[in-house]
């Protein structure tokens, strides 16, 4: 367990005297952890390596997260929170074509922001299966429920099977396309625009006005 205590040479935040961390926020820790998980794999990445990349002591990192499993749970919960907020927003809107287009736009923004999380979930399925089944709620079932609710909102109330299938394909296309073509876009926003246009076409709705 990575649980060493802060040493006398550290400041109250656990950072060695005279050295400033590049980022000591929760989001910065998550970002660096995702970088290392992508480079070396989840199983081969230690809490010490995460601390070194952050340029803080392991004790300082331990103040925020007791283990790398805690880091994974934290960014998974953040992704869940984003999706919950989107679904709540969609459920409060009138079931119009404009709302459906905005749902896809907002979902594509979430995917773009959480792309590192999605890539982690895709590349570390064995570890993810165990971690997501622990605790008070099964996150695997939760993601499935959110996917179904998002597709229901996109298809509209009492939609026929064809429309529900189109909605599910549209939602899936956003994540898959962002994962596959993330490094191929030549300009900022190019991939987002293409993915949104394609998803709207699959769902049979007009893209939101720029």
N, C-alpha and C positions, 0 to 999 in steps of 0.2 A: 504494500500500500504506500502511495506517495504521500506521506504525512509528516514530513520533517518540520520541526518548529522553526520560527524565525530566529535568526542568530543575532548576537549583540551588535553586529555591524550593519543591521538593517534599520530603516526608518519605520515609523509606525504602520506603514502600509506594506511592509515586507520587502521593500526594494533596497538593495545595497546602497549605502550612503554614497552620494556623489553621482549616482546613475539614475536616469529617468527612464521609465518604461515607455515603449513606443505606444502602448495602449493598455489601459488597465480596466476598460469597461467590459461588461458582459458580452457585448456584441463583438468586440475585438478578439476576445478569447475564443468565441465561437468561430469567427472567421479564420483565425490562425489554425485552430484545431482541424477545421475542414480542409485547409490547405495541406496539412501534414497527412491527414487521412487519405487524401487523394494521391499524394506523392508516395507514401510508404505502406498504405493500407491501415485499416483500423487496428487490427491485432498487433501490428509491429510498431505502432506509435505509442510512446509512453507520455505520462504527464510531465516528466522531466523535459522531454523534447519540446513539448508545447511551451513550457515555461522559458526554455532557452530561446525559442523563436520569438517569443514575446519580449525577451530581454528583461524578465523578472525572475525572482527566486521561485522555487517550487512551493515554498511556504506562502508566498503572496498569491500564487494561483490557487492554492489549497483553500485560501480564505473565501474564494468565490465558488470553487467546485472541488468536491472531495475526490472525484475520480473522473476519468474520461467518459465513463458511462453517464455520469451526471451532466456532462457537457452535451452528449448526444440527446439525452432526454430534454435538455433545455431548448436546443434548437428545433427538436421535433415538436415540442409544445408550442413554440413560437409559430411554427408553420400551421399547426392545428388552430391556433388563435386567429391567424390571418384568414384561414378558410371559414371559420365560424363567423367572423365578422362579415365576410363577403356574403355568406348564405343568409345571415340575419338581414343584411341590407337588401338583398334580392327579394326576400320574403315580404319586406315592407313596401316594395314598389308595385305599381300597377303592372299586370302581366302583359306588357306591350312588346312590340318588336324592338323598340328603343331600349327597353330594360334588358332584353335578351342580349342585344349587342353590347351594352355597357357591362353586363355580367362577364362576357367573354373578355372584354378589354381589361377589366379589373382583375380577372383571374390570370390573364397573361402577364400583368404587372407583378402579381404575387409570385408567379413561377419564375419570372426573370430575377426577382429579388432573392428568392429562395432556391436558385438553381443549384448551388453548392450542396444544399440539403437534399434535394432530389437526386443528385448524382451520388451522394453518399448512400442514400437508401437503396439505390439501384445496384451499386457496386459492392455492398457489404450485406447481402441479404441474409446470410447465416447469422451474423452477429445481430442484425436488426431484428430478425425473427424472435430471438430470445429477449432482447431488450424491450421490444414493443409489446411483448406478452406479459411483462412484469408490471407490478404496481396495481393501482386501484382500477385502472381501465385499460382495456386491450386496445392499443393504438391502431393495430391492423384493422380491427373491426370498425374503429372510429373513422379511419381514412375511407373505408368502403362506404360507410354511411354518408360521409360528407360528399363523396363522389356521386352517390345516388341522389342526394338532395340537390346538388348543383345541377345534375342532368335534368331532374324534374323541373327545376325552376327555368332551365333553358328551353325545355320542350314545351312548357306551358301546361296548364291544368287539363286533365283528362285527354292528354295527347295520344294519338294512335301509335301503334308500335313503330311504324316507319319514322315518325318524328322523334320518338325516344331513342331509337338507334342513331339517328343523325346527331342528336344532341350529345350522346355518349362519345361518338367518334370525334366530334368537334372538341370536346373537353380533353380527350386523350391526345389529340393531335397537338395541342398546345405544349404539353409537357414533353412529348417525344421529339417534336421539332426543335424545341429549345435545347434539349440535351444533345441532339445530333448535330445541329448547325450553329452552336454557340460561337465557335471560333471562325466561322465562314463569313460573317457579315462584314462589309467593308466600311460602314458608317454607323455611328451611334443611333440606335432606334430602328435600323433597317430590318433586323430580324424580327423585332416586335411587330412592326407594321405588316410584314409578310405573313407572320404566324397568325395575327389577328384577322387579316383579310381572308386567309385560307379557312380558319376556324369558323368565321361568320358565313362563308360560302357553304361549308359543310352543314352548318346548322340552319341554313336557309334564311339568314337575317342580313340586314344591311350593316356594314361597319359603322360605328359611331362617327359622327362628323368630327373632323380635326379641330 
